[in-house]
């Protein structure tokens, strides 16, 4: 029987909300050439001379808020470890081991893969926990894993889960999460995804700009690994299951950095405009994140709530991420079995 390891990978989190740990995390994250894809010299001085020194203390305060919301721990790390344990339980009768690592910081890919090398697996399934493919997330995680594995004396059979934006189990898991809320009671529904610079999207299809692409209206099968294309398709699939008419929801993008064009519309601006138009209650999904984190709990749940109230709105209700929900655990297991 084959000896298999499932390597779950998420983005990363500081070891603590203290400024030195946040600085260390941001330094590793933002120096990744797939994250800030500019001239290496320019990136070095921009990240290490400007962004990290000024951003780390501010981000530390936000991470402290996040830790306090989640009982003094990082929810991304907590639910990553829980997912590993729950998936492992599903495969107890098989010769399969489940490991969990972060692309940045701990548990590091270096330490986890060093442990895996000693086990001499016949097969490894690399499973980045990003529903929508992006070079700065899935691409970076896979690249780092491959760089480490290629140094092994014996390289096992490798399989990769590149994206799962349209997987039925993933879609059903978010639909189930929304079940505790009555969608019809909300004036509007916002599907907020993590933002990316437009230049990174256009590298996927150099002959087509975002401005000239019709993916907001229809899934473009020629570019199925285009992040923006996948985000709109996820939205359509969830909205269809929940019977949300097109005029009642908006797709938007959050967490932009710098002055270059990023994917629009911006989520904070959408929240503001909805409030100004008279909306009082918004239901917010964040399907790019399979576990709650700073972008969901703080950015949407707290910061956007403040923006909404400031302009006349009442409540931005966040639909919780998948975290350790049974339907999500089953979906992960189904995707793994499809690769076995």
C-alpha positions, 0 to 999 in steps of 0.5 A: 500500500502506498504511503501518502502524506497530505500537506495542507498549507495556509498563508501564515501568521505572526508567532504573536501580536508583539511588534518584533514577531509581526515585523518578522512575519511581514518581512518574510511575507512582503519580500516574496517576489510573487507577492510584490512583483517588482524590481528586486532592488526596488522591492528590497528598499520598499519593503525593508526601508519603508513598509515594514518599519512603518507598518509593523507597529500599526499591524501589531495593534490590529493583530492584538485585537484579533488575538483578543477576539479569538481567546488570545490565539491566532484563529488561522493557526488554531483552525489550521491545526484543527483541520489537520486533526479532523482530516487525519481522523477521516483517514485513520484506517488508511496509510495516510498522514496529514501535515499542516504548514504555513508559507510564512512563519510557523509551523514553517514549510522548512520544518514540516518538510524536513520531518516529511523527508524522514518518513520516505513517503511514496506520494505527497499531495500538496494542498494549498488552502486557497480556493482561488489560484493566485501566484502570490498565494497558491503559486508561492506555496507550491514554489516554496514546497517544490524548492525544498522537495527537489533537494531530497535524494528520493523525490516521491510522486507529487500531486497538487490541488491548484484551486477549488473555487467551484468544488461542490463541497466548498460551495456547500460549506459556505452555503451552510455557513449562511444558513444561520442568517435570513438572506432576505432580511438584508438590504444587500449582500457583499462578496468580498475577496482579497485584492490583487494588483491588476498587473498580476491578474493580467500576467495570466492572460497577457493579451487581455486586460481586466478592463476588457474581460467579461468575467463579471458577467460570465465564466471565461473557460479559457482562463480558468486559473485567473483569480478574478475569473474564479472569484466571480464564479464562486460568487455566482455558485453561492448566490445561485444556491441561496437564491440571491438575485444578481441585483442584490449582491456585489463582488468586491476586493479588500486589503489593497497595498500601494498606489498601483491599480488593484482589482475593483470595486474596493470593499470599503468603498462599496460599504460606504456607497451602500450606506449612502444609498440607504442600506441598513443591513449588509450580509458579507461573505469572504469566500477567499478565506477558509479560516477566519483571520485579520481580513475577516474578523477585523477588517470586515467585522470591525473596520467595515462596520465602522465605515457603514455606521459612519455613513448611516448604515446599521449592521455589517453581518459577517458570514463566518469562514469555514474554520472547522465545520463538518461540511468543510472537513468532508469537502477537504477529504473529498478533494484529497480522495479525488487526487488519490 
